[in-house]
Amino acid sequence: MTGTPTILAGLAAVVLAASLAHVALAQVATKPTTEPTATQIERPTPRASHGGKAEVLPPQPLGESADTVNQLVLSETVDGIIIVVTIDGSAVKLDSATPARIPRRMSSSARQTGGDTVKATGLVGGRVVATTIIPDNVLNASEGTGLVRTTLRQVSLVLATDSPIDTVVIEAPATSASASLDVRRAYAQICDADPRGKWCPR
């Protein structure tokens, strides 16, 4: 009988040791991982100080078929020249003459203005190549006084032409204004850059 308590004590010790080992294993299994994985490591953003070489590539011109913006512009505009003049009574002064691509809708000279008009006629060697007519706003409404007749005004006219105009004739019948203007200098800058261009004398 004296051996029985000893055996029981030994069994109790074995059971306790097994229980402690099970608890330790459970704690290890449930312990959260604090070390980041390879995919969780945030990589630094590359900076100039890290080294490397920046290279500026030369511009690559687009072919006509690939340049859709230019294709649209070319389809909606035509060659022409913009004339800006100041009319003061019967006098006409040329302010500027600028070659430009102009909206196709503005290239027609057949316009219904229904009032006073300013007419511009473009000539090449005495031959008419373009004409346009715009309203001449010589009458303006003024509060308290009604309609006021204005003799000094600045107007812009667009002439559609694919030939270099040398002369523009301006007519404003409302104030009996008329003038023949030399606009050959308008193409000087273009011809300096490309003397063989279509806008330059042969």
CNS distance restraints for C-alpha pairs under 8 A (distance, minus, plus):
assign (resid   1 and name CA) (resid   5 and name CA) 7.80 0.50 0.50
assign (resid   2 and name CA) (resid   6 and name CA) 7.45 0.50 0.50
assign (resid   3 and name CA) (resid   7 and name CA) 6.35 0.50 0.50
assign (resid   4 and name CA) (resid   8 and name CA) 6.19 0.50 0.50
assign (resid   5 and name CA) (resid   9 and name CA) 5.98 0.50 0.50
assign (resid   6 and name CA) (resid  10 and name CA) 6.21 0.50 0.50
assign (resid   7 and name CA) (resid  11 and name CA) 6.22 0.50 0.50
assign (resid   8 and name CA) (resid  12 and name CA) 6.14 0.50 0.50
assign (resid   9 and name CA) (resid  13 and name CA) 6.24 0.50 0.50
assign (resid  10 and name CA) (resid  14 and name CA) 6.31 0.50 0.50
assign (resid  11 and name CA) (resid  15 and name CA) 6.20 0.50 0.50
assign (resid  12 and name CA) (resid  16 and name CA) 6.13 0.50 0.50
assign (resid  13 and name CA) (resid  17 and name CA) 6.15 0.50 0.50
assign (resid  14 and name CA) (resid  18 and name CA) 6.22 0.50 0.50
assign (resid  15 and name CA) (resid  19 and name CA) 6.20 0.50 0.50
assign (resid  16 and name CA) (resid  20 and name CA) 6.20 0.50 0.50
assign (resid  17 and name CA) (resid  21 and name CA) 6.23 0.50 0.50
assign (resid  18 and name CA) (resid  22 and name CA) 6.23 0.50 0.50
assign (resid  19 and name CA) (resid  23 and name CA) 6.33 0.50 0.50
assign (resid  20 and name CA) (resid  24 and name CA) 6.27 0.50 0.50
assign (resid  21 and name CA) (resid  25 and name CA) 6.23 0.50 0.50
assign (resid  22 and name CA) (resid  26 and name CA) 6.23 0.50 0.50
assign (resid  23 and name CA) (resid  27 and name CA) 6.26 0.50 0.50
assign (resid  24 and name CA) (resid  28 and name CA) 6.34 0.50 0.50
assign (resid  25 and name CA) (resid  29 and name CA) 6.19 0.50 0.50
assign (resid  26 and name CA) (resid  30 and name CA) 6.20 0.50 0.50
assign (resid  27 and name CA) (resid  31 and name CA) 5.99 0.50 0.50
assign (resid  36 and name CA) (resid  40 and name CA) 5.67 0.50 0.50
assign (resid  36 and name CA) (resid  41 and name CA) 6.43 0.50 0.50
assign (resid  37 and name CA) (resid  41 and name CA) 6.61 0.50 0.50
assign (resid  46 and name CA) (resid  50 and name CA) 6.62 0.50 0.50
assign (resid  47 and name CA) (resid  51 and name CA) 7.63 0.50 0.50
assign (resid  48 and name CA) (resid  52 and name CA) 7.24 0.50 0.50
assign (resid  62 and name CA) (resid  66 and name CA) 6.04 0.50 0.50
assign (resid  62 and name CA) (resid  67 and name CA) 5.92 0.50 0.50
assign (resid  63 and name CA) (resid  67 and name CA) 6.28 0.50 0.50
assign (resid  64 and name CA) (resid  68 and name CA) 7.84 0.50 0.50
assign (resid  64 and name CA) (resid  70 and name CA) 7.83 0.50 0.50
assign (resid  64 and name CA) (resid  71 and name CA) 7.34 0.50 0.50
assign (resid  65 and name CA) (resid  71 and name CA) 7.73 0.50 0.50
assign (resid  67 and name CA) (resid  71 and name CA) 6.35 0.50 0.50
assign (resid  68 and name CA) (resid  72 and name CA) 6.20 0.50 0.50
assign (resid  69 and name CA) (resid  73 and name CA) 6.32 0.50 0.50
assign (resid  70 and name CA) (resid  74 and name CA) 6.02 0.50 0.50
assign (resid  71 and name CA) (resid  75 and name CA) 6.20 0.50 0.50
assign (resid  72 and name CA) (resid  76 and name CA) 6.26 0.50 0.50
assign (resid  73 and name CA) (resid  77 and name CA) 6.01 0.50 0.50
assign (resid  74 and name CA) (resid  78 and name CA) 7.09 0.50 0.50
assign (resid  76 and name CA) (resid 103 and name CA) 6.10 0.50 0.50
assign (resid  76 and name CA) (resid 104 and name CA) 5.65 0.50 0.50
assign (resid  77 and name CA) (resid 101 and name CA) 5.72 0.50 0.50
assign (resid  77 and name CA) (resid 102 and name CA) 5.14 0.50 0.50
assign (resid  77 and name CA) (resid 103 and name CA) 4.41 0.50 0.50
assign (resid  77 and name CA) (resid 104 and name CA) 4.68 0.50 0.50
assign (resid  78 and name CA) (resid 101 and name CA) 5.34 0.50 0.50
assign (resid  78 and name CA) (resid 102 and name CA) 5.44 0.50 0.50
assign (resid  78 and name CA) (resid 103 and name CA) 6.50 0.50 0.50
assign (resid  78 and name CA) (resid 104 and name CA) 5.78 0.50 0.50
assign (resid  78 and name CA) (resid 107 and name CA) 7.55 0.50 0.50
assign (resid  78 and name CA) (resid 160 and name CA) 6.73 0.50 0.50
assign (resid  78 and name CA) (resid 161 and name CA) 7.75 0.50 0.50
assign (resid  78 and name CA) (resid 162 and name CA) 7.99 0.50 0.50
assign (resid  79 and name CA) (resid  99 and name CA) 7.68 0.50 0.50
assign (resid  79 and name CA) (resid 100 and name CA) 6.20 0.50 0.50
assign (resid  79 and name CA) (resid 101 and name CA) 4.75 0.50 0.50
assign (resid  79 and name CA) (resid 102 and name CA) 6.29 0.50 0.50
assign (resid  79 and name CA) (resid 160 and name CA) 5.95 0.50 0.50
assign (resid  79 and name CA) (resid 161 and name CA) 5.67 0.50 0.50
assign (resid  79 and name CA) (resid 162 and name CA) 5.39 0.50 0.50
assign (resid  80 and name CA) (resid  99 and name CA) 5.87 0.50 0.50
assign (resid  80 and name CA) (resid 100 and name CA) 5.54 0.50 0.50
assign (resid  80 and name CA) (resid 101 and name CA) 5.92 0.50 0.50
assign (resid  80 and name CA) (resid 102 and name CA) 6.17 0.50 0.50
assign (resid  80 and name CA) (resid 158 and name CA) 7.08 0.50 0.50
assign (resid  80 and name CA) (resid 159 and name CA) 5.43 0.50 0.50
assign (resid  80 and name CA) (resid 160 and name CA) 4.09 0.50 0.50
assign (resid  80 and name CA) (resid 161 and name CA) 4.69 0.50 0.50
assign (resid  80 and name CA) (resid 162 and name CA) 6.40 0.50 0.50
assign (resid  81 and name CA) (resid  97 and name CA) 6.69 0.50 0.50
assign (resid  81 and name CA) (resid  98 and name CA) 5.42 0.50 0.50
assign (resid  81 and name CA) (resid  99 and name CA) 4.16 0.50 0.50
assign (resid  81 and name CA) (resid 100 and name CA) 5.49 0.50 0.50
assign (resid  81 and name CA) (resid 101 and name CA) 7.75 0.50 0.50
assign (resid  81 and name CA) (resid 102 and name CA) 7.82 0.50 0.50
assign (resid  81 and name CA) (resid 158 and name CA) 5.96 0.50 0.50
assign (resid  81 and name CA) (resid 159 and name CA) 5.38 0.50 0.50
assign (resid  81 and name CA) (resid 160 and name CA) 6.57 0.50 0.50
assign (resid  81 and name CA) (resid 161 and name CA) 7.34 0.50 0.50
assign (resid  82 and name CA) (resid  96 and name CA) 7.89 0.50 0.50
assign (resid  82 and name CA) (resid  97 and name CA) 5.64 0.50 0.50
assign (resid  82 and name CA) (resid  98 and name CA) 5.14 0.50 0.50
assign (resid  82 and name CA) (resid  99 and name CA) 6.28 0.50 0.50
assign (resid  82 and name CA) (resid 100 and name CA) 6.90 0.50 0.50
assign (resid  82 and name CA) (resid 156 and name CA) 6.93 0.50 0.50
assign (resid  82 and name CA) (resid 157 and name CA) 5.84 0.50 0.50
assign (resid  82 and name CA) (resid 158 and name CA) 4.66 0.50 0.50
assign (resid  82 and name CA) (resid 159 and name CA) 6.44 0.50 0.50
assign (resid  83 and name CA) (resid  94 and name CA) 7.74 0.50 0.50
assign (resid  83 and name CA) (resid  95 and name CA) 7.80 0.50 0.50
assign (resid  83 and name CA) (resid  96 and name CA) 5.97 0.50 0.50
assign (resid  83 and name CA) (resid  97 and name CA) 4.66 0.50 0.50
assign (resid  83 and name CA) (resid  98 and name CA) 6.69 0.50 0.50
assign (resid  83 and name CA) (resid 156 and name CA) 5.64 0.50 0.50
assign (resid  83 and name CA) (resid 157 and name CA) 5.10 0.50 0.50
assign (resid  83 and name CA) (resid 158 and name CA) 6.22 0.50 0.50
assign (resid  83 and name CA) (resid 159 and name CA) 7.76 0.50 0.50
assign (resid  84 and name CA) (resid  94 and name CA) 6.40 0.50 0.50
assign (resid  84 and name CA) (resid  95 and name CA) 5.37 0.50 0.50
assign (resid  84 and name CA) (resid  96 and name CA) 5.21 0.50 0.50
assign (resid  84 and name CA) (resid  97 and name CA) 6.47 0.50 0.50
assign (resid  84 and name CA) (resid 154 and name CA) 7.15 0.50 0.50
assign (resid  84 and name CA) (resid 155 and name CA) 5.77 0.50 0.50
assign (resid  84 and name CA) (resid 156 and name CA) 4.37 0.50 0.50
assign (resid  84 and name CA) (resid 157 and name CA) 6.35 0.50 0.50
assign (resid  85 and name CA) (resid  92 and name CA) 6.66 0.50 0.50
assign (resid  85 and name CA) (resid  93 and name CA) 5.52 0.50 0.50
assign (resid  85 and name CA) (resid  94 and name CA) 4.60 0.50 0.50
assign (resid  85 and name CA) (resid  95 and name CA) 5.08 0.50 0.50
assign (resid  85 and name CA) (resid  96 and name CA) 7.05 0.50 0.50
assign (resid  85 and name CA) (resid 154 and name CA) 5.71 0.50 0.50
assign (resid  85 and name CA) (resid 155 and name CA) 5.62 0.50 0.50
assign (resid  85 and name CA) (resid 156 and name CA) 6.53 0.50 0.50
assign (resid  86 and name CA) (resid  92 and name CA) 5.79 0.50 0.50
assign (resid  86 and name CA) (resid  93 and name CA) 5.20 0.50 0.50
assign (resid  86 and name CA) (resid  94 and name CA) 6.59 0.50 0.50
assign (resid  86 and name CA) (resid  95 and name CA) 6.72 0.50 0.50
assign (resid  86 and name CA) (resid 152 and name CA) 7.30 0.50 0.50
assign (resid  86 and name CA) (resid 153 and name CA) 5.82 0.50 0.50
assign (resid  86 and name CA) (resid 154 and name CA) 4.27 0.50 0.50
assign (resid  86 and name CA) (resid 155 and name CA) 6.43 0.50 0.50
assign (resid  87 and name CA) (resid  91 and name CA) 5.73 0.50 0.50
assign (resid  87 and name CA) (resid  92 and name CA) 4.61 0.50 0.50
assign (resid  87 and name CA) (resid  93 and name CA) 6.52 0.50 0.50
assign (resid  87 and name CA) (resid 151 and name CA) 7.31 0.50 0.50
assign (resid  87 and name CA) (resid 152 and name CA) 5.68 0.50 0.50
assign (resid  87 and name CA) (resid 153 and name CA) 5.45 0.50 0.50
assign (resid  87 and name CA) (resid 154 and name CA) 6.11 0.50 0.50
assign (resid  87 and name CA) (resid 155 and name CA) 7.76 0.50 0.50
assign (resid  87 and name CA) (resid 177 and name CA) 7.27 0.50 0.50
assign (resid  88 and name CA) (resid  92 and name CA) 6.45 0.50 0.50
assign (resid  88 and name CA) (resid 151 and name CA) 5.56 0.50 0.50
assign (resid  88 and name CA) (resid 152 and name CA) 4.26 0.50 0.50
assign (resid  88 and name CA) (resid 153 and name CA) 6.54 0.50 0.50
assign (resid  89 and name CA) (resid 151 and name CA) 4.94 0.50 0.50
assign (resid  89 and name CA) (resid 152 and name CA) 6.32 0.50 0.50
assign (resid  89 and name CA) (resid 175 and name CA) 5.31 0.50 0.50
assign (resid  89 and name CA) (resid 176 and name CA) 7.28 0.50 0.50
assign (resid  89 and name CA) (resid 177 and name CA) 6.48 0.50 0.50
assign (resid  90 and name CA) (resid 175 and name CA) 5.58 0.50 0.50
assign (resid  90 and name CA) (resid 176 and name CA) 5.22 0.50 0.50
assign (resid  90 and name CA) (resid 177 and name CA) 3.75 0.50 0.50
assign (resid  90 and name CA) (resid 178 and name CA) 6.72 0.50 0.50
assign (resid  91 and name CA) (resid 177 and name CA) 5.73 0.50 0.50
assign (resid  91 and name CA) (resid 178 and name CA) 7.11 0.50 0.50
assign (resid  91 and name CA) (resid 179 and name CA) 7.57 0.50 0.50
assign (resid  92 and name CA) (resid 170 and name CA) 7.66 0.50 0.50
assign (resid  92 and name CA) (resid 177 and name CA) 6.63 0.50 0.50
assign (resid  92 and name CA) (resid 178 and name CA) 6.72 0.50 0.50
assign (resid  92 and name CA) (resid 179 and name CA) 6.03 0.50 0.50
assign (resid  94 and name CA) (resid 181 and name CA) 6.96 0.50 0.50
assign (resid  97 and name CA) (resid 183 and name CA) 6.41 0.50 0.50
assign (resid  97 and name CA) (resid 186 and name CA) 5.47 0.50 0.50
assign (resid  98 and name CA) (resid 186 and name CA) 5.73 0.50 0.50
assign (resid  98 and name CA) (resid 187 and name CA) 7.84 0.50 0.50
assign (resid  99 and name CA) (resid 186 and name CA) 6.77 0.50 0.50
assign (resid  99 and name CA) (resid 187 and name CA) 7.00 0.50 0.50
assign (resid 102 and name CA) (resid 106 and name CA) 7.07 0.50 0.50
assign (resid 102 and name CA) (resid 107 and name CA) 7.37 0.50 0.50
assign (resid 102 and name CA) (resid 158 and name CA) 7.62 0.50 0.50
assign (resid 102 and name CA) (resid 160 and name CA) 7.33 0.50 0.50
assign (resid 103 and name CA) (resid 107 and name CA) 6.88 0.50 0.50
assign (resid 104 and name CA) (resid 108 and name CA) 7.84 0.50 0.50
assign (resid 106 and name CA) (resid 158 and name CA) 7.31 0.50 0.50
assign (resid 107 and name CA) (resid 158 and name CA) 7.41 0.50 0.50
assign (resid 107 and name CA) (resid 159 and name CA) 6.75 0.50 0.50
assign (resid 107 and name CA) (resid 160 and name CA) 5.16 0.50 0.50
assign (resid 108 and name CA) (resid 132 and name CA) 7.25 0.50 0.50
assign (resid 108 and name CA) (resid 160 and name CA) 7.86 0.50 0.50
assign (resid 109 and name CA) (resid 130 and name CA) 7.95 0.50 0.50
assign (resid 109 and name CA) (resid 131 and name CA) 5.67 0.50 0.50
assign (resid 109 and name CA) (resid 132 and name CA) 4.39 0.50 0.50
assign (resid 109 and name CA) (resid 133 and name CA) 6.18 0.50 0.50
assign (resid 110 and name CA) (resid 132 and name CA) 7.55 0.50 0.50
assign (resid 110 and name CA) (resid 133 and name CA) 7.65 0.50 0.50
assign (resid 111 and name CA) (resid 133 and name CA) 6.73 0.50 0.50
assign (resid 111 and name CA) (resid 134 and name CA) 7.67 0.50 0.50
assign (resid 113 and name CA) (resid 117 and name CA) 7.11 0.50 0.50
assign (resid 113 and name CA) (resid 133 and name CA) 8.00 0.50 0.50
assign (resid 113 and name CA) (resid 134 and name CA) 6.73 0.50 0.50
assign (resid 113 and name CA) (resid 135 and name CA) 5.70 0.50 0.50
assign (resid 114 and name CA) (resid 135 and name CA) 7.96 0.50 0.50
assign (resid 115 and name CA) (resid 135 and name CA) 6.79 0.50 0.50
assign (resid 115 and name CA) (resid 136 and name CA) 7.62 0.50 0.50
assign (resid 116 and name CA) (resid 135 and name CA) 5.91 0.50 0.50
assign (resid 116 and name CA) (resid 136 and name CA) 5.07 0.50 0.50
assign (resid 116 and name CA) (resid 137 and name CA) 7.07 0.50 0.50
assign (resid 116 and name CA) (resid 138 and name CA) 7.55 0.50 0.50
assign (resid 116 and name CA) (resid 172 and name CA) 7.95 0.50 0.50
assign (resid 116 and name CA) (resid 173 and name CA) 7.48 0.50 0.50
assign (resid 116 and name CA) (resid 174 and name CA) 6.08 0.50 0.50
assign (resid 117 and name CA) (resid 133 and name CA) 6.51 0.50 0.50
assign (resid 117 and name CA) (resid 134 and name CA) 5.55 0.50 0.50
assign (resid 117 and name CA) (resid 135 and name CA) 4.39 0.50 0.50
assign (resid 117 and name CA) (resid 136 and name CA) 4.42 0.50 0.50
assign (resid 117 and name CA) (resid 137 and name CA) 7.91 0.50 0.50
assign (resid 117 and name CA) (resid 172 and name CA) 6.25 0.50 0.50
assign (resid 117 and name CA) (resid 173 and name CA) 7.27 0.50 0.50
assign (resid 117 and name CA) (resid 174 and name CA) 7.42 0.50 0.50
assign (resid 118 and name CA) (resid 133 and name CA) 5.71 0.50 0.50
assign (resid 118 and name CA) (resid 134 and name CA) 5.41 0.50 0.50
assign (resid 118 and name CA) (resid 135 and name CA) 6.15 0.50 0.50
assign (resid 118 and name CA) (resid 136 and name CA) 5.50 0.50 0.50
assign (resid 118 and name CA) (resid 170 and name CA) 7.08 0.50 0.50
assign (resid 118 and name CA) (resid 171 and name CA) 5.67 0.50 0.50
assign (resid 118 and name CA) (resid 172 and name CA) 4.62 0.50 0.50
assign (resid 118 and name CA) (resid 173 and name CA) 7.44 0.50 0.50
assign (resid 119 and name CA) (resid 131 and name CA) 7.35 0.50 0.50
assign (resid 119 and name CA) (resid 132 and name CA) 5.85 0.50 0.50
assign (resid 119 and name CA) (resid 133 and name CA) 4.46 0.50 0.50
assign (resid 119 and name CA) (resid 134 and name CA) 6.57 0.50 0.50
assign (resid 119 and name CA) (resid 169 and name CA) 7.95 0.50 0.50
assign (resid 119 and name CA) (resid 170 and name CA) 5.76 0.50 0.50
assign (resid 119 and name CA) (resid 171 and name CA) 5.12 0.50 0.50
assign (resid 119 and name CA) (resid 172 and name CA) 6.54 0.50 0.50
assign (resid 120 and name CA) (resid 131 and name CA) 5.70 0.50 0.50
assign (resid 120 and name CA) (resid 132 and name CA) 5.39 0.50 0.50
assign (resid 120 and name CA) (resid 133 and name CA) 6.43 0.50 0.50
assign (resid 120 and name CA) (resid 157 and name CA) 7.02 0.50 0.50
assign (resid 120 and name CA) (resid 159 and name CA) 7.75 0.50 0.50
assign (resid 120 and name CA) (resid 168 and name CA) 6.41 0.50 0.50
assign (resid 120 and name CA) (resid 169 and name CA) 5.57 0.50 0.50
assign (resid 120 and name CA) (resid 170 and name CA) 4.74 0.50 0.50
assign (resid 120 and name CA) (resid 171 and name CA) 6.58 0.50 0.50
assign (resid 121 and name CA) (resid 128 and name CA) 6.88 0.50 0.50
assign (resid 121 and name CA) (resid 129 and name CA) 7.81 0.50 0.50
assign (resid 121 and name CA) (resid 130 and name CA) 5.85 0.50 0.50
assign (resid 121 and name CA) (resid 131 and name CA) 4.45 0.50 0.50
assign (resid 121 and name CA) (resid 132 and name CA) 6.64 0.50 0.50
assign (resid 121 and name CA) (resid 159 and name CA) 7.93 0.50 0.50
assign (resid 121 and name CA) (resid 168 and name CA) 5.43 0.50 0.50
assign (resid 121 and name CA) (resid 169 and name CA) 5.08 0.50 0.50
assign (resid 121 and name CA) (resid 170 and name CA) 6.72 0.50 0.50
assign (resid 122 and name CA) (resid 128 and name CA) 5.84 0.50 0.50
assign (resid 122 and name CA) (resid 129 and name CA) 5.78 0.50 0.50
assign (resid 122 and name CA) (resid 130 and name CA) 4.96 0.50 0.50
assign (resid 122 and name CA) (resid 131 and name CA) 6.14 0.50 0.50
assign (resid 122 and name CA) (resid 159 and name CA) 7.10 0.50 0.50
assign (resid 122 and name CA) (resid 165 and name CA) 6.05 0.50 0.50
assign (resid 122 and name CA) (resid 166 and name CA) 7.62 0.50 0.50
assign (resid 122 and name CA) (resid 167 and name CA) 5.92 0.50 0.50
assign (resid 122 and name CA) (resid 168 and name CA) 4.56 0.50 0.50
assign (resid 122 and name CA) (resid 169 and name CA) 6.59 0.50 0.50
assign (resid 123 and name CA) (resid 127 and name CA) 5.09 0.50 0.50
assign (resid 123 and name CA) (resid 128 and name CA) 4.45 0.50 0.50
assign (resid 123 and name CA) (resid 129 and name CA) 5.60 0.50 0.50
assign (resid 123 and name CA) (resid 130 and name CA) 7.13 0.50 0.50
assign (resid 123 and name CA) (resid 165 and name CA) 5.65 0.50 0.50
assign (resid 123 and name CA) (resid 166 and name CA) 6.23 0.50 0.50
assign (resid 123 and name CA) (resid 167 and name CA) 5.23 0.50 0.50
assign (resid 123 and name CA) (resid 168 and name CA) 6.23 0.50 0.50
assign (resid 124 and name CA) (resid 128 and name CA) 6.56 0.50 0.50
assign (resid 124 and name CA) (resid 129 and name CA) 6.78 0.50 0.50
assign (resid 124 and name CA) (resid 163 and name CA) 7.69 0.50 0.50
assign (resid 124 and name CA) (resid 164 and name CA) 7.10 0.50 0.50
assign (resid 124 and name CA) (resid 165 and name CA) 5.14 0.50 0.50
assign (resid 124 and name CA) (resid 166 and name CA) 5.51 0.50 0.50
assign (resid 124 and name CA) (resid 167 and name CA) 6.75 0.50 0.50
assign (resid 125 and name CA) (resid 166 and name CA) 7.17 0.50 0.50
assign (resid 129 and name CA) (resid 161 and name CA) 6.80 0.50 0.50
assign (resid 129 and name CA) (resid 163 and name CA) 7.90 0.50 0.50
assign (resid 129 and name CA) (resid 165 and name CA) 7.97 0.50 0.50
assign (resid 130 and name CA) (resid 159 and name CA) 5.89 0.50 0.50
assign (resid 130 and name CA) (resid 160 and name CA) 6.22 0.50 0.50
assign (resid 130 and name CA) (resid 161 and name CA) 6.24 0.50 0.50
assign (resid 131 and name CA) (resid 159 and name CA) 6.31 0.50 0.50
assign (resid 131 and name CA) (resid 160 and name CA) 7.98 0.50 0.50
assign (resid 132 and name CA) (resid 157 and name CA) 7.11 0.50 0.50
assign (resid 132 and name CA) (resid 158 and name CA) 6.83 0.50 0.50
assign (resid 132 and name CA) (resid 159 and name CA) 6.19 0.50 0.50
assign (resid 133 and name CA) (resid 157 and name CA) 7.79 0.50 0.50
assign (resid 134 and name CA) (resid 157 and name CA) 7.23 0.50 0.50
assign (resid 136 and name CA) (resid 172 and name CA) 7.44 0.50 0.50
assign (resid 136 and name CA) (resid 174 and name CA) 7.74 0.50 0.50
assign (resid 137 and name CA) (resid 150 and name CA) 7.79 0.50 0.50
assign (resid 138 and name CA) (resid 149 and name CA) 5.46 0.50 0.50
assign (resid 138 and name CA) (resid 150 and name CA) 4.75 0.50 0.50
assign (resid 138 and name CA) (resid 151 and name CA) 6.22 0.50 0.50
assign (resid 138 and name CA) (resid 153 and name CA) 7.74 0.50 0.50
assign (resid 138 and name CA) (resid 174 and name CA) 7.41 0.50 0.50
assign (resid 139 and name CA) (resid 147 and name CA) 6.20 0.50 0.50
assign (resid 139 and name CA) (resid 148 and name CA) 5.61 0.50 0.50
assign (resid 139 and name CA) (resid 149 and name CA) 4.64 0.50 0.50
assign (resid 139 and name CA) (resid 150 and name CA) 6.08 0.50 0.50
assign (resid 140 and name CA) (resid 147 and name CA) 5.47 0.50 0.50
assign (resid 140 and name CA) (resid 148 and name CA) 5.24 0.50 0.50
assign (resid 140 and name CA) (resid 149 and name CA) 6.43 0.50 0.50
assign (resid 140 and name CA) (resid 150 and name CA) 7.16 0.50 0.50
assign (resid 141 and name CA) (resid 145 and name CA) 7.93 0.50 0.50
assign (resid 141 and name CA) (resid 146 and name CA) 5.41 0.50 0.50
assign (resid 141 and name CA) (resid 147 and name CA) 4.48 0.50 0.50
assign (resid 141 and name CA) (resid 148 and name CA) 6.09 0.50 0.50
assign (resid 142 and name CA) (resid 146 and name CA) 5.08 0.50 0.50
assign (resid 142 and name CA) (resid 147 and name CA) 5.96 0.50 0.50
assign (resid 142 and name CA) (resid 148 and name CA) 6.42 0.50 0.50
assign (resid 151 and name CA) (resid 175 and name CA) 6.83 0.50 0.50
assign (resid 161 and name CA) (resid 165 and name CA) 7.92 0.50 0.50
assign (resid 163 and name CA) (resid 198 and name CA) 7.40 0.50 0.50
assign (resid 163 and name CA) (resid 199 and name CA) 6.52 0.50 0.50
assign (resid 164 and name CA) (resid 184 and name CA) 7.73 0.50 0.50
assign (resid 164 and name CA) (resid 187 and name CA) 7.45 0.50 0.50
assign (resid 164 and name CA) (resid 198 and name CA) 7.74 0.50 0.50
assign (resid 164 and name CA) (resid 199 and name CA) 5.06 0.50 0.50
assign (resid 164 and name CA) (resid 200 and name CA) 7.18 0.50 0.50
assign (resid 165 and name CA) (resid 183 and name CA) 6.97 0.50 0.50
assign (resid 165 and name CA) (resid 184 and name CA) 6.82 0.50 0.50
assign (resid 166 and name CA) (resid 182 and name CA) 5.95 0.50 0.50
assign (resid 166 and name CA) (resid 183 and name CA) 5.31 0.50 0.50
assign (resid 166 and name CA) (resid 184 and name CA) 4.74 0.50 0.50
assign (resid 167 and name CA) (resid 180 and name CA) 6.66 0.50 0.50
assign (resid 167 and name CA) (resid 181 and name CA) 5.51 0.50 0.50
assign (resid 167 and name CA) (resid 182 and name CA) 4.74 0.50 0.50
assign (resid 167 and name CA) (resid 183 and name CA) 5.63 0.50 0.50
assign (resid 167 and name CA) (resid 184 and name CA) 7.26 0.50 0.50
assign (resid 168 and name CA) (resid 180 and name CA) 5.81 0.50 0.50
assign (resid 168 and name CA) (resid 181 and name CA) 5.14 0.50 0.50
assign (resid 168 and name CA) (resid 182 and name CA) 6.62 0.50 0.50
assign (resid 168 and name CA) (resid 183 and name CA) 6.92 0.50 0.50
assign (resid 169 and name CA) (resid 178 and name CA) 7.31 0.50 0.50
assign (resid 169 and name CA) (resid 179 and name CA) 5.73 0.50 0.50
assign (resid 169 and name CA) (resid 180 and name CA) 4.40 0.50 0.50
assign (resid 169 and name CA) (resid 181 and name CA) 6.14 0.50 0.50
assign (resid 170 and name CA) (resid 177 and name CA) 7.74 0.50 0.50
assign (resid 170 and name CA) (resid 178 and name CA) 5.43 0.50 0.50
assign (resid 170 and name CA) (resid 179 and name CA) 5.31 0.50 0.50
assign (resid 170 and name CA) (resid 180 and name CA) 6.42 0.50 0.50
assign (resid 170 and name CA) (resid 181 and name CA) 7.72 0.50 0.50
assign (resid 171 and name CA) (resid 176 and name CA) 7.75 0.50 0.50
assign (resid 171 and name CA) (resid 177 and name CA) 5.79 0.50 0.50
assign (resid 171 and name CA) (resid 178 and name CA) 4.50 0.50 0.50
assign (resid 171 and name CA) (resid 179 and name CA) 6.84 0.50 0.50
assign (resid 172 and name CA) (resid 176 and name CA) 6.01 0.50 0.50
assign (resid 172 and name CA) (resid 177 and name CA) 4.88 0.50 0.50
assign (resid 172 and name CA) (resid 178 and name CA) 6.25 0.50 0.50
assign (resid 173 and name CA) (resid 177 and name CA) 6.03 0.50 0.50
assign (resid 173 and name CA) (resid 178 and name CA) 7.84 0.50 0.50
assign (resid 184 and name CA) (resid 188 and name CA) 7.43 0.50 0.50
assign (resid 187 and name CA) (resid 191 and name CA) 6.17 0.50 0.50
assign (resid 187 and name CA) (resid 199 and name CA) 6.57 0.50 0.50
assign (resid 187 and name CA) (resid 200 and name CA) 7.15 0.50 0.50
assign (resid 188 and name CA) (resid 192 and name CA) 6.07 0.50 0.50
assign (resid 189 and name CA) (resid 193 and name CA) 6.52 0.50 0.50
assign (resid 190 and name CA) (resid 194 and name CA) 6.13 0.50 0.50
assign (resid 190 and name CA) (resid 195 and name CA) 7.68 0.50 0.50
assign (resid 190 and name CA) (resid 197 and name CA) 7.96 0.50 0.50
assign (resid 190 and name CA) (resid 199 and name CA) 7.49 0.50 0.50
assign (resid 190 and name CA) (resid 200 and name CA) 7.93 0.50 0.50
assign (resid 191 and name CA) (resid 195 and name CA) 4.45 0.50 0.50
assign (resid 191 and name CA) (resid 196 and name CA) 7.29 0.50 0.50
assign (resid 191 and name CA) (resid 197 and name CA) 6.67 0.50 0.50
assign (resid 191 and name CA) (resid 199 and name CA) 6.91 0.50 0.50
assign (resid 191 and name CA) (resid 200 and name CA) 5.50 0.50 0.50
assign (resid 195 and name CA) (resid 200 and name CA) 6.08 0.50 0.50
assign (resid 196 and name CA) (resid 200 and name CA) 6.41 0.50 0.50
assign (resid 196 and name CA) (resid 202 and name CA) 7.46 0.50 0.50
